[in-house]
């Protein structure tokens, strides 16, 4: 298939619908069901595109619809008039002889005096094609089969003639455009034509808001896939072009014309059911969801909702178009933008390096200390996976809900974020044990450690060097972890400010340290308050069903100095100030969760270290 030369129809969107083009030697049959489809405009475009493409192009027009002097009026542009004079557009008029006093003989047109003389027509076509024997790009236009049948008076004779035309097309590797009116001819005749040609395009008209809007549907395009399209694509004519689906998705005014109300009260757009809701209703839904459930659950639910939305759009467009994954993804984003979700723009897209940064403006908003648009993160993750064929993760690093100027989303392949991925199912699936005794995740060596082992390490450090020295070691270990994490994020994604902290909050849960959530943040002052639910060390108490080491000091288990060091280190990296973090609440003390507070060094009276 890759060795087959591929020709373009000439209309960008129609070529996309046709799988990228048409095989040379193909007959393209346009089946019209209404006069308002204006199928003759396709002839003009088809001819003009071929003539503009190359000085070596030729077009043969076999016309049964109009007398010769009317045919010339159809091609009024200077370029087409020159093409007729220079025999780049050769007209064989089969309407029959007409006599008007004011119409002189037209030397540019070859007229078939007896329009029923099939043998003479066959001879004229063959002789014309022989004159262009050395021409690579020849197009035929038969305008149209319905009038041909009416003139000749026999569907059977016309079928035999067209079969010979189709043979000549294949022999010379030309392209031919043929029209037929379905309602004017027998179903058997039209079905026979559709079976003989390589490409079938149906033209129809829908009434939308009392306006007749023509639609087309590509039924098959042999050699480039014969997938039946399940929707009709609107198109319209201007003086210079035919506007179709791709422009429609980018043009909201045209997009509205494709909204239709079904008999059972459903609104459809491109064959897919949609809802139109006041923004306040949508906003209330997300705000109530955010306020009534745990923030981590909110993120996971909305993230999966965004993934599912992208999946639905992807499958829908895959069923409609023979396009590559990049084009499908572009159409899905345009569709989402035109639904009113906001503008989505790529600030950076380097799939080879595994970095995608997306900026979004105009998203819904309610005031919150944490980011609220995980549905866009999930949406972008699924789209990027569709393009690359590998799992990706996206996080909202900036959010208008937290007073940022716009929303920003960063993404990387899951393997690059391992073991920081938010999806534990993916982590479990990708864990592999090697023969050399190593455990790897996405190609990176990792270690599975029971929590009790870590608690034993903490306990042993306290026993060997004393509580105060162990506290200092663990605190600085957490700081070092945070600095390394921040350097990775800034180097790869160029993150700054609160974005670094927010990304960490979104991925820390899957590392097993607990679910962290920002409660207060003041970067100018250097202040942060974070709560952690189900922390690794803080929940180590006998009365919660988790068994710490037998000799673990209960009075010290409320001091998670590793996490304290991490939160201090992240904010120090962002603010470039010396800060101190203390765990102010702890589950071991009877609090519902652990709480960490980061303060500037000069505001802290009783130093941790």
N, C-alpha and C positions, 0 to 999 in steps of 0.2 A: 504493500500500500504506500509506503514511503517513496517508492520509485515512480509512482504515478504523478504526472504533472497535474497541478491543481489550478483551475481557473476561478476567477472571482466573478460573481454576478455584477458587482460594482456598488452595491449598497452595503455599507459596513455591517449593519445589524443583520441583514438578510444573509450575508456570507457567514456570519457567526451561527445563525440558525441552521444553515446548511452544513454545519460541521467544519467550516473554514473555507468552503468553496465547492466547486463542481468538477467532476471528472471530465476532461476533454472527450468529445464524442457523445455527450449527453444531450438528450431532449428534455427540456424543462416545460412541463405542462401546467399552465395556470387555469384552474377550473373556477369560473366565476358564477356566483349565484344571485347577483343583483347588479343592475346597471350602475349603481353608485360606487362600485368598486373601482371604476375609472381605470380599467386594466390597460388601456392604450398608453397611459402615462408610463407604465413599466417599459413599454416598447421604446419610447423616446429615451428613457434613462439608460436602458440596456444598450441602445445604439450609441448614444453619446459617450458612455463610459468606455466602450470598446474603441471608438475613434480617437478619443483623447489619450488613451493608453499608449498608443504607438502609431507612428507614421505608416507602419506596415499593416495596420488593421483594416479589415473590410467587413461591411455589413450587407447582407442580402435580405431585402424586405419583399415578401410575397403578400400582397394586399388584396383582400376580397371585400373589404368594407367600404371603400370610398373610391370615387373616380380619381384619375391621376392628378388633376389640378387641386383637388382637395387634399390628397396625400401630401403634396408639397407644402400646403399650408400648415400641416402638423409639425413641420420642422422649420421653424421660423428663425432660429438663432443663426447668426452669421457663420459659425463653425459648421453647422449642419448643412446650410446652403452651399458652402464651399465643398463639403464632403460629397454632396450630390453632383456638383459640377465636375469634381475631380474623380468621380466614380469610386470613391471610398464607400459611399452608400449607394447601392444599386437597387432601384425600385422596379419590381415586376408587378404591374398593376393588372389584376384579374377581374376587375369590376365589370368590364365590358365597355364597348364603344358608346360614348355619349356625345351628342352634338349640341353645342351652344354657340350662338353667333359670335359671342365675345370671347370664346375660349380657343386660342390657336393651338395647334399640335405642340405637345410638350416633348422636346427632343431628349430631355434628361431621363425620361421614364420609358421603359419597355412595356408596351401594352399587349395583353393577350386579347386579340379581337374577338375570339369566340371563347368565353370564360368556361365553357363546358368541355373544351378540348384538353383533356388530361395529358394526352401524349405530347402535345405542343408545350404545355407547361413543364412537363418533365424534361423535355429537351432544352428549354430555356434555362432551367435551373442547372442542369448538368453543364451546359456550355458556359454559363456564368461562373460556376465553380472552377471549371478548367482554366479560365482566365486567371484565377487566383491560386493556381496550383502551388506556387512557391510561397504563398502567404501562410504564416503560422497561426495568426489569430483571425479567424473568420467566424462571424456570427450570423445566424439565420433568424428571421422573425416572420412568423406566419400569422397574419392579423386579418381574419381569424377563422378558425375551423368551422364555427357555426355558420357563417355566411358562405363558406366553401361548400358545406353540405346543402344549403338552400339553393345555391347556384347550380351545382352539379346534379342535385336531385337524388343522390343515393349515398347513404351512409356506408354501404359496403364498398363502393368505388373509392370513396374518400379514405377509408381505412387502408385499402391497398396502396393508394398513392402515398399516404403518410408513412406506411411501412417502408416504402422505397426511400423517402426522405430521411427516415431514421437510420437506414442503412448507410446512406451517403454521409450523414453526420459522423457515424462511427468510423467509417472508412477514412475520412479526412481529419478526424479528431477535432471537429468544430463544436460549437455550442448552438443550440436552437431553442427559441422561445415560441411556444404555441399557446393559443387561447381557445377555450371552449366554454360555451354557456350551458351549464348543466341542465337547466330547465327547458331549453329549446330542443334538446336531443334525447334520444332514448337512453335509459339507464345502461342498457347493454353496450351501446356505442361508447359512452363515457368510461365505463368499466374497462372495456377493451383498450382504450387509449391509455388509461392509468396503468394497466399491466404492461404495455409496450414501452413506456418511457422510463427513464432513470430517475427523474425528479418530479414530484407532484406537489404543487402549492395550491391550496384552496383559498379563494377570496370570498369573503362574505361581508355582510353589513349588520351592525347592531344598532338599535335605537337606544341612545343614552341621553337622558334628560332632554328628550324631544329633538336630539341631534343625531343624524345618521353618521356613524363612525365606522369606516371600513376596517376589517381585520383580515389577517392572513394566518394560515396554518400550514406549516411544512409537514406533509404526510410521509414523505420518504425522500431519501437522497442516496440512491444505490452507490455502493463502494465507499461511502462515507457515513454509513449507518442509516438504517431505515426506521429509527425509533419514531413512533407516533407521538406527536405533541398533544398534550392534554389541554392546551389552552390556545386561544386565538390572540394574536399579537396585533394591537391597534397600529395603524399607520395613517399618515396624512401627507398630502402633496403641497409643496410650495412651488414657487417659480423655478427654483434651482435644485431642489432635492426632494427625496422621499424620507420622511422622519418616522422611525420605528422604535422598537423596544428599548434599545440602549439609551437613546435620547429621552424616551418617555420616563424612564426610572429617574433620570437626573432632572427632569422638568416637572415640578409639582403641578403646574397648570394642566399639562397634558395627562399627568398621572390621575388627576381627579376624574377625567373622562372615562377611565377604566373602572371606576367604582360602580358596582351595579347592585341593585336590590333584588334578591330572589323572591319567588312567590311565597315562601315560608318565612319571610322577614329577616333573612340573613344578608349581610353586606359582604360582597366578594370583591377581591382585587387580584387580577391575574389568576382567577380560578381558586383562590385561597380565601377562606373565611376570615374576616377581620372584625374588630370592634372599634367603635369611636366613642371614647369616654372623655368627660371633662378632666382636665389635668388634676384638679383638686381631688377627684375620686381616686385616681392612680396614686397621688401623693399620700393620701390618707391611708391607703392600703399598705404602702411601704413604711410609713411612719408608725402605724399601729403594730405592724410586724416587728419593727425594730424595738419598740418600747415594751412589747409583751413577751418576747422570747429572749433567750440568752444571745448576746451579740455574736458569739461564735456560731451558733445555729443560724442566726440571721445571715451571716456571711456565706455559710455553706449552702443554705437554701437558695439564696439569690444568685450565687455563683452557678449552681446547677441549673437554675431557671434560665440564666443567660446562655449556658451551653446548649440547653434544649431548644431555645429559640433559634440559635444559629443552625443547629442540626435540622430543624424543620425547614428553614429557608434553603439550606444547602440541598436537601433532598428534593425540595420543590423545583429548584432551578435546574438540578441535574436531570430531572424528568422532562424539563421543558427544552433545554438547550444542549447542543453538542459543543460545549466550550471547555477550555482547560480550567484547572482549579483556580488559577489567579483571576480569570475573568469571572468565574462564578462567585468568588469571594468579593470582588469589587461590586458586583450586582447586589449581593446580600447586604453589604454595608450601605449602599445607596438606598436600598429598600428600607433598611432600619432608620436611616436619617430622615427619609420622607414620611416615616410614621410619626415623626415629631419627637424622637428620643433625644435629639440634640445633634450637633455636628461632631463627627469623628474624623480626625486627621492624623496621619502618621508623621511623627517628628523624626523617627529613625526606624529603618527596617533593614537589618543586616542578618539575613537568615543563615549565612555561612558562619558568622561569628556568634549566632544565637542570641541576638539582641533585637527586640522590638519595643519601641516607645511610642505610645499613642496619646495624643492630646484630645480631650473632649470638652466642648463648651455647650452651654444651654441645657445641661442635664437637670432633672428635677432636684430639689434641694430642700432640706430642713436642717436646722442647726443641730450639730452633734460634735462630740470631741473626736469621734472616729469616722473613717471613710464609710460611705453608705452605698456605693455603686458597684458592688461585686458582680451584679448581673452583666455589666459591661465587660468586666474582667473575664468572666466565664464565656461571654459571647466572643471576645477576641481570641481566647485560648482555643476554642473549637475551630474558628476560622483558620488560625495559624496551623493547627494540627491538620486540617484539610489540605492546606497548601504543601506542608512539609512531609506529612505522613508519619510524624512522630509526636509523642505527648509533649504538651507545653503547659506552663503555668503562668498566669498573669496576676499582678497585684496592683491595687490602687495606691499609688505613692503620694498623690496630691488630690485634694478633694475640696470642692467649694463649700461643703458642709463644715469644714474646719477652717474657713476663712481664706483658703487659697484662691488665687485668681481664676484658676481653671482646674479641671480634673486631669490627672495624668496616670497612665497605666504602663507598667513595665512587664515584659515577658521574656522568658527564656525556656529552652527545652527542659523538661523535668530532670533529665540526666545532669544538666548543669547545676540545678538547684539541690540535687540529692546530697544529703538526706533531709533537705529543708522542704521538700514537696508537701503541699497541704493535703494530698490525697494518699491516705495510708494504704488503701487498697492497691494503688500503683506500687507503693514501696514494697508491699508483701509480694506482689507478683514479680518484681524485678530483683529481689534478693536471690543471690546464687552462691552456692558453696563450691569452692574450687578444690581440686585434688591436692594442692599444696597446703591445704589447711586454712586458707583465707576465705573470708566472707566478703562479697562485693555487691555493690548497689550501683547500677548504671556505670559500671567500670571503675568505681572508686571503692577502695578497701574500707570496710566499716567494722564495728565491733558491737555485738549485742551483749549487754551487761545487766544482770539483775540489779534492781535498785538497792538491794541489801549490800551488794558488793561496793557500790559507791559510798553507802553509809559506813561500811567497814573502813574504807579509806579515810573518810572524814574523822571517824572515831580514832583510828590509829594515829593520824596526824596530831590530834589533840593529846593523845597519850604520850607521844614521843616529844613534841616540842611545846606542849602546853596550849591551853585554850586560846590565849591572846595571840600567840604566834601563829597557830593554825588558822585563826580568823583572818589574820593578815595575808597568809598564803592563799587561802581560798578566795578572798576578796580580789586580790591582784590577779589571780587566775581568771576570774570572771571578767575583769577589765581587759585582760589580754585577749580573751575570746571575742569580746565586743569590738575591740579595735581591728582585729583580723577580719571580722564580719563586715565592718563598716568600710574597710579598705577595698574588699572585694566588690561591694555594692557600688561604691563611688567610681572605682576604676572601670567597671563594665558598663554601668548605666548612667554615670555622671550624675548621680543623685546628690542632692544637697538638702540641708535643713531637716525639717520634720519628716520629709519623705523617707529618710533612712530609718527613722524610728518606726514609722507606720508600716513599712515593709517588714521590719523585724517582728512587729506585733502580729502580723498576719501569718507568718510562717513558723513562729516559735512553738506553737502548739503541737506540731507534728514531730518535734524533737523530743517530746516526752517530759518536758519541764513544767507543763501545765499550760492553761489558757490565760494569756495576758491581755489586758485591756487598759487603754489610756483613760484616765479619769480627769486629769488636769495637766495642762502643758503651757509653759511660758518660756520660750527660748531666750528672750531678751534678758530675763532674770536668771535663767538657768534652773528652772524648777519643773519637776515632773512628779506626778502621782500615778502609780500603776497598781492595779489589783491583779492577782494571779489566783486562778481557781485550780484546785487539785495540784498544788506544787509538788515537785518531786521529793523534796526533803521535808517541807512543812507538814505534810500529811502523815509523817512517820510517827504514829502514836498508837498504842495498843487498842484504845477504845474506838478506833474507826475501822478495825478489821484488818489493818495492814501490820505485819509483824516486822519490826526493825531488828537489828542484831541484838542478842540477849543483853549485852553490856552497853547499849547505846544510851548516852546521857540524855534523859528526857528534857531536862531543863535547857539543853542547848539546841534541841531539834527545831526550836522556833526561830533560830538565827540562820537563815539561808544566805550565807555570805557570798556564795558563787553568783546567785541572781542579783544580789545587791551590787556586786562589782560589775556585772553585765550592764545593768541600767545606768550606773554611774558612767561607765566607759562609753556607752553610746552617746549620752548627752554631752560628755566631755569632748568627744570627737566632733559633734555638731557645733557646740558653742565655743570651743577652744578655751574653756574655763576649767579651773580645778573645782570639782564638785564632790559631794559626799552623799552616799545613799544609805539609808537605814530601813530595816523592815519594821514598820510601825504597828502592823497588825499581823496576827498569825493564827492559823487554825489550831495550833497546839495550845493556844491561850484561850480557846473558846470562841474566837472570832469566826465569822462565816467564810472568810477567805484571808489570804495573805495580802498585805499592802506594803508597797515600797515607796519611799519618798526621797527624791533627789533634791538637794539644796546646794547653793553656793557655799564654799568653804567658810567664808566670813560670816554666814548666817547660822552656822551650826555651832552651838556652844559646847556640846559634849561630843567630841570627835569619836567617830567609830574606830579610826586607826590612829 
